[in-house]
Amino acid sequence: MFDVAGRLALVTGSNRGLGNALARGLVEAGAHVVIHGRDAAAVATAADELRALDTGKVSTVAFDVTDAAAVTGAVEELVEQLGVPDILVNNAGVQRRAPFTEFDSADWDLVMATNLSSVFYVSKPIAKAMVGRGSGKIINIASVQSQLARQTIAPYSASKGGVAMLTKGMAADLSRDNIQVNAISPGYFATEMNEALWSDPAFDDWVKKRTPAQRWGRLDELIGTLLFLASDASSFVTGQNIFVDGGMTAVV
């Protein structure tokens, strides 16, 4: 029921950080995973590391998720070479921090383009191909910030809230074609993107006190939810936003 062996999966932003951990989980489960990023050299390095696992198969693709035309061209080439992905994980993301009244407009545009618009750009052509086949799994990576706000990251919260609602909208349109669309909302996990947070003793203490589990999450703790949503086990689950957050969103 939870088997994804041999299935083709594209994970955006998977050359490092959380996306790389998700890709690793799929490779270890026997999937054929396409590693993605903007930097072809970094993507190749990440792919070589995952090939060393000697479990699933690994391919690569490089394109800018914020460039709609580049996305369309890259997806068409991917489908021509490898086939229609069985699994799409929209993980690519970026963070910028500043007080709301001082937030730069260019940074707002970057956050929205990378975190939200890219989900639309990448999902649209792949979903169209999935519709033609009659099956597919799309998993969008949202955040606890899709439900909770915090100082200095209002645009990030808005983008992730948008991902959560886009997930519902996609599910409404695509479920009739046997395509399940769901989101995973991680809590606080120590990654490269938030090093400024977990390396700050005061913030580290706040996370541990604010989270009922009293600790940061481990990246491998996202894999079970990922495999559930990527496999036949979730064949009647769609439009959902699953929080993997140690209980953070369950308490005040």
C-alpha positions in Angstrom: 0.0 0.0 0.0 2.9 2.4 0.8 5.1 1.1 -2.0 6.6 3.8 -4.4 9.3 1.6 -5.9 9.9 2.3 -9.5 7.6 5.4 -9.6 9.0 8.6 -11.2 9.1 11.6 -8.8 10.2 15.2 -9.4 11.2 17.1 -6.3 11.8 20.8 -6.8 14.5 22.5 -4.8 16.0 19.1 -3.9 19.7 19.8 -4.3 20.0 20.7 -0.6 18.1 21.2 2.6 14.6 19.9 3.3 14.0 19.1 -0.4 17.1 16.9 -0.5 15.9 15.0 2.6 12.6 14.4 0.9 14.3 13.2 -2.3 16.5 10.9 -0.2 13.5 9.4 1.4 11.9 8.6 -2.0 15.2 7.2 -3.3 15.6 5.0 -0.3 12.0 3.8 -0.9 13.0 2.7 -4.4 11.6 5.6 -6.5 13.2 7.1 -9.5 13.8 10.6 -8.3 14.6 13.7 -10.5 16.8 16.1 -8.5 16.1 19.7 -9.3 17.6 23.1 -8.7 18.7 26.2 -10.6 22.4 25.4 -10.4 23.2 22.4 -12.7 26.5 21.8 -10.9 24.9 21.7 -7.5 22.2 19.4 -8.8 24.7 17.0 -10.2 26.6 16.9 -6.9 23.4 16.2 -5.0 22.4 13.5 -7.5 25.8 11.7 -7.2 25.4 11.6 -3.4 22.0 10.0 -3.7 23.2 7.5 -6.4 25.7 6.3 -3.8 22.7 4.9 -1.8 22.3 2.3 -4.5 18.5 2.0 -4.0 16.3 4.0 -6.3 17.2 5.6 -9.6 18.3 9.3 -9.8 18.1 11.7 -12.7 18.6 15.5 -12.8 17.0 18.7 -14.2 17.9 22.3 -13.7 15.6 25.3 -14.3 14.3 28.4 -12.5 10.9 27.7 -11.0 10.0 31.4 -11.1 10.3 31.5 -14.9 7.1 30.2 -16.3 8.5 29.7 -19.9 11.6 27.9 -18.6 9.4 25.7 -16.4 7.2 24.7 -19.4 10.2 23.9 -21.6 12.0 21.9 -18.9 8.8 19.9 -18.0 8.2 19.1 -21.7 11.7 17.8 -22.1 11.5 15.8 -18.8 8.3 14.1 -19.9 9.8 13.3 -23.4 12.9 11.8 -21.9 11.6 10.1 -18.7 7.8 10.0 -19.0 5.1 11.6 -16.9 6.0 11.9 -13.2 3.9 9.8 -10.9 4.8 12.1 -8.0 5.5 15.8 -7.9 6.8 17.4 -4.8 6.7 21.2 -4.9 9.3 22.1 -2.4 11.4 25.0 -3.8 11.2 28.0 -1.5 13.0 31.0 -0.2 12.8 33.2 3.0 13.4 36.9 3.5 13.0 38.6 6.9 12.3 42.3 7.8 9.7 44.2 9.7 6.6 44.7 7.6 7.0 48.5 7.2 10.6 48.0 6.0 10.1 44.9 3.8 11.5 45.5 0.3 9.1 45.2 -2.6 11.6 43.2 -4.6 11.9 40.7 -1.8 8.1 40.4 -1.6 8.1 39.6 -5.3 10.9 37.0 -4.9 9.1 35.3 -2.0 5.8 35.1 -3.8 7.3 34.0 -7.1 9.5 31.2 -5.5 7.1 29.9 -2.8 3.7 30.3 -4.5 3.8 31.1 -8.2 6.3 28.3 -8.8 3.8 25.7 -7.5 1.3 26.9 -10.2 4.0 27.0 -12.9 5.4 23.6 -12.2 2.1 21.8 -11.4 0.1 23.0 -14.4 2.0 21.2 -17.2 2.7 18.1 -15.0 -1.0 17.9 -13.9 -2.1 18.2 -17.5 0.1 15.2 -18.3 -1.2 13.3 -15.3 -4.8 14.0 -16.4 -4.0 12.4 -19.7 -2.7 9.3 -17.9 -5.5 9.2 -15.3 -3.4 9.2 -12.1 -0.9 11.2 -10.1 0.3 12.5 -6.7 1.1 16.2 -6.1 2.5 17.2 -2.7 3.0 20.8 -2.0 5.3 21.8 0.9 3.7 24.5 2.9 4.6 25.4 6.5 3.2 26.0 10.0 3.3 29.6 8.7 0.4 28.7 6.5 -1.7 28.9 9.7 0.5 30.9 12.2 2.2 34.3 11.8 5.4 35.6 13.3 7.1 38.9 13.3 9.4 39.8 10.3 8.0 37.1 7.9 4.6 38.4 6.9 5.3 37.8 3.1 6.5 34.2 3.8 3.3 33.5 5.8 1.2 34.9 3.0 3.0 32.8 0.5 2.6 29.6 2.5 -1.1 30.4 3.2 -1.5 30.7 -0.5 0.1 27.3 -1.0 -2.4 25.7 1.4 -5.3 27.2 -0.4 -3.9 26.5 -3.9 -3.6 22.9 -2.7 -7.3 22.8 -2.0 -8.2 24.5 -5.3 -6.0 22.0 -7.3 -7.6 19.1 -5.5 -11.1 20.4 -6.4 -10.1 20.5 -10.1 -8.0 17.4 -10.3 -9.5 14.7 -8.0 -12.0 13.6 -10.7 -9.0 12.5 -12.7 -7.5 10.3 -9.9 -4.9 12.9 -9.0 -4.5 13.5 -5.3 -3.2 16.9 -4.2 -2.1 17.5 -0.6 0.3 19.7 1.4 2.8 18.9 4.1 3.3 21.8 6.6 6.6 21.2 8.5 7.1 22.8 11.9 10.6 23.9 12.9 13.3 21.8 11.3 17.0 22.8 11.4 17.9 23.4 7.7 20.3 25.6 5.8 17.6 28.1 5.1 16.9 28.8 8.8 20.4 28.5 10.2 20.1 32.0 11.6 17.2 30.7 13.8 18.5 27.4 15.1 22.0 28.8 15.8 20.4 31.6 17.9 20.2 30.3 21.5 17.2 32.5 22.3 15.2 31.4 19.3 16.3 27.7 19.9 14.9 28.0 23.4 11.6 29.6 22.1 11.0 26.8 19.6 11.5 24.1 22.3 9.2 25.9 24.7 6.6 26.6 22.0 6.5 23.0 20.7 4.8 20.4 22.8 7.4 17.8 21.7 10.0 20.3 23.2 12.4 20.0 20.3 13.1 20.7 16.7 12.0 18.2 14.1 14.4 15.8 12.4 14.2 15.8 8.6 13.7 12.1 8.5 10.5 12.6 10.4 8.9 14.1 7.3 9.4 10.9 5.2 6.5 8.9 6.6 4.0 11.5 5.7 5.6 12.0 2.3 5.4 8.3 1.5 1.8 8.1 2.7 0.8 11.0 0.4 3.0 9.7 -2.5 1.6 6.1 -2.4 -1.7 4.3 -2.9 -2.2 4.5 0.8 -3.7 8.0 0.3 -5.9 7.2 -2.7 -8.9 8.9 -1.1 -7.1 11.7 0.6 -6.9 15.0 -1.2 -7.0 18.7 -0.5 -5.5 18.2 2.9 -2.7 20.2 4.7 -0.9 17.8 7.1 1.1 19.5 9.9 4.3 17.7 10.9 5.2 20.1 13.7 5.5 18.3 17.1 2.1 19.7 18.1 3.0 23.4 17.6 -0.3 24.3 15.7 -2.4 22.3 18.2 -1.7 24.6 21.2 -1.8 28.3 22.1 
